[in-house]
Amino acid sequence: MSSEAGSPAPVPDSAPRKRGIVSRGVAFVAWMSLLFSLGAWIVVRFGDAWAPATFLMFGPRWVLPIVPACAFFLTLIARRRSIPVATVALIVAGGPAMGFVFPIPGNETDSAPMRVLTCNLHNARIEGAAIAKLVQEMNPDVAAFQESNSVRQFTNFAPPNWHVHRAAGLVLVSRYPIRKAEVLGTDSTSEHGLVATYELETPRGLLTVFNLHFATPRDALAKVASGQADGWKELEENSAIRRAQSENVAAAATKVRGAVLILGDFNTPTESVVFKKAWSNFEDAFAMAGWGWGYTFRIKRTAVRIDHILLRNGKAAHCWVGPDIGSPHRPVLADVRWSQD
C-alpha cells in the first residue's frame, strides 16, 4: 500500500495536443494560400493601372501555384478537412490568375471558315524557308507578320497564289487580293504605334485588316527586376503609350464598316485595363475559342499572352498557338467564321 501511494502520477500524453496544433496550423496555411491566390488574381486585373500589378501581369506567373501546391501537400498529410480549401486555392492560382482560358461553345455561323495567322518575327534571323514551311503546314488564308527585317523572308510568296504587302517591318501575306493598303503609324514606340491597314477582297466581301506592333515594356520590366529606381516610372510611361496606341487604333477600326480583323503584337495581356477598355467592341479569338494559357511570348523566366487576333462581325471556331519558328513569339492562328452584314 505504501509503495502504491508513493508512485508518481501518470504523465498526460501530449501527442494529441501536438497533432491538434499542427492540424490548426495547416488549416491556417490552406486559408492563407487561398487568400494569396485570390489576391494575385485580383491584383493582376489592375495591370496597366497600377505599376506593381503591371509588373505581376508581365512577370513569371507560373510561380503563383507554388504556394497553394505546398499547402495542398500539407493538407494531404496533416489536415484532410482542409483539402477543398487548398484545392480551390490551387485552381485559382493555376487558372484565372495565370490567364487560363476555356473555349466558349456555340461559335458556329453559316459562312465557311477563314484561317488567319499572326507572328512577330522579332527581327530574328529566320530564313524564308522556315516562314514558308510554317505557312505551308498551317495553311492560313491571311497571315500578318511584325518585325520582319529582310525582304528575302518572303520571296517564296508570289502571285497569283499570294498577295504580299511590306511596310516598315510589317508584312501581310494574303490569298485574297489586297485592294488598298495604308500605313497609319511607323514607330512602335510612338503614340500611333506601328500599324498598317488593308482592304481585302474575300469571297464574303470586303474585309478590313489591321496589322500592328505596339511598344514593348521589356526594358522597364528589366529595370524594375534589377532594382533600378527609374524602372517603375518607365513602366508607367510604357502603359500610357500602349493606352494611347490601343485607343487610336481601336478608334480607327471602329469607324470601319463591315468585318474587321486585327492582328499583331499588342505587347499587352488581356487582363490589362488598357486592353479591356480599348478593345471592348472586338472579340478576342483566343478568349472565344482557345484552350489553356495560350502564352505567345516565351523567354527564360516568363511567358505571357501578348499577341492577339481580334474580330468584329465574326466568330472564332478554333484558336491556338503555333510552333516555335525561332522567334520568342509563337504564331497565333484562328479559324474564323464571318457573319453576314
Buried (B, 14 or more C-beta within 10 A) or exposed (E): EEEEEEEEEEEEEEEEEEEEEBBEEBBEBBBBBBEBBBEBBEBBBBBBBBBBBBBBBBBEBBEBBEBBBBBBEBBEEBBEEBBEBBBBBBBBBBBBBBBBBEBEEEBEBEBEBBBBBBBBBBEBEBEBEBBBBBBEEBEBBBBBBBBBEEEEBBEBBEEEEBBBBBBBBBBBBBBBEBEEBEBBBBEBBBBBBBBBBBBBBBEBEBBBBBBBBBBBBEEBBEBBEEEEEEBBEBBBBBBBBBBBBBBBBBEBBEEBEBBBBBBBBBBBBBBBBBBBBBBEEBBBBBBBBBBBBBBBBBEEEBBBBBBBBBBBBBBBBBBBBBEEBEBBBBBBBBBBBBBEE
